Amino acid sequence: MREVRVRFAPSPTGPLHIGGVRTALYNYLFAKKHKGKFLLRIEDTDQTRFVPGAEDYIIESLKWIGIHFDEGVHIGGPFAPYRQSDRREIYHQYALQLLKNGTAYYAFDTPEELDRLRKDSETRKETFQYGPQTRLGLKNSLTMSETDVKAMLESGEHYVIRVKIPENETIVVQDLIRGEVSVDSNLLDDKVLFKSDGLPTYHLANVVDDYLMKISHVIRGEEWLPSAPLHVLLYRYLGWETEMPEFAHLPLLLKPEGNGKLSKRDGDRLGFPVFPLQWTDPKTGDISSGYRETGYLPEAFINMLALLGWNPGTEQEIFRMDQLIEAFSIERVGKSGSKFDPEKAKWFNHHYIKMLSVDHLALLLNKILTEKGIEVDMEFVKKVCSVTSERAVLIPDLWEHSSFFFQAPKVYDEKVVQKFWKPETPALLEKIGLLLREISDFSSENIDAVIKSFIFENSLGMGQVMNTLRLVLVGGSFGPGVASILSVLGKQESLQRIHKAANQFMQL
Ligand code: GLU
């Protein structure tokens, strides 16, 4: 195999959809697996769709998930520049080359004229195509005299350069995922390659850059499959057929219900992010949620994404990045779209949170505490994590499931009070308070043993005592085991909470 060089080539038209992140991930895995190079090229030739901030967003997103580039717009490299708007002088010569060898032509039809043709076709329930069937009846260098063309160009008239699609030919694209894809050339149109504003369109710039940057494999979303026959033709017309990259078009990410492409609207409707990071629309100020801000770990996010379209051929589901690199192969990417499953995304995150060390969990929780202005000893935060993190699905759950350790209850759940509070409860609590005061080993095991023998000796109900204690410690009927809560809170804080509740409810 030739040296593997792959690229991620997003257009900075907004935040990166998770489908785009998956494309970047598969390219990265492929590059690493084959000890090749991975580069980031920004395709911004369509200035009308440019969105400020999108390029930085793309770079930050890929950094968050741990994708590293060997070359790219943000780090340079031997084929710099890597932003197409910085390469604008490069493309014109190739458009001229195509004009010269007769595989492209100038067209002078105005947008209004083309619009009229489109509308006329629509009324006949047809679709207008600028191509083999129509081009000889239109205003272009195939139908006009050389002198007229020259005059038009010199007068600064609006023009475009179009590719001349061959007639009656079957164009074959070899796709690593789909096999042979054949298209009848009569169904293709003479796409615009270059515009009089001096900029190429996506098709020309993409092919020229892939060639100049020595790209060996083009791995991209299925939405680009219809463009592939044109790209194959351009390689031929430019005389680069032998250096043409191999193509692999990735299946779509589908809505959770399975019909149609996953969209931002699905995310809004079903309450999950479709972008890796939070994004603020620079025009409207609208905020779209991101996986990072929602509390996903990047390891979980990439694991989940990797399995949406690729399968390892085994039952294994948990893959870290190095394992993905090891196991990945294009041959195991499926042809059909993959349904996005928001619950599965949570399942992965829960798994990866459970795998974190207490030190790591404590750092995550401490970040939330700092944001809330709560300053506590790290050892205490670690203890809290060791008894509460098991059930956390998203990072904010570390706080949701533990806030009572940092803030004594101000209110008590009315329902739980009704159920467990009896006239003798304050006296019982005082007794337990005295008992706890005497314990020197304040480990949860010891506390548990002491409370249980107290319950047994006094013939009390286990549920009654434990639920009442839990109520006064946390304010409701949630949290880890009562003995663990007491142990982590420590003797002093536990006794304070018990006394406070006993006094507050004395009159009940
Ligand atoms: N600029 C295209 C995009 O935004 C790249 C398609 C390709 O990879 O060829 O997805």
Residues whose N, C-alpha, C, O or C-beta is under 5 A from the ligand:
A	BS01	LIG	A9 P10 S11 E43 R220
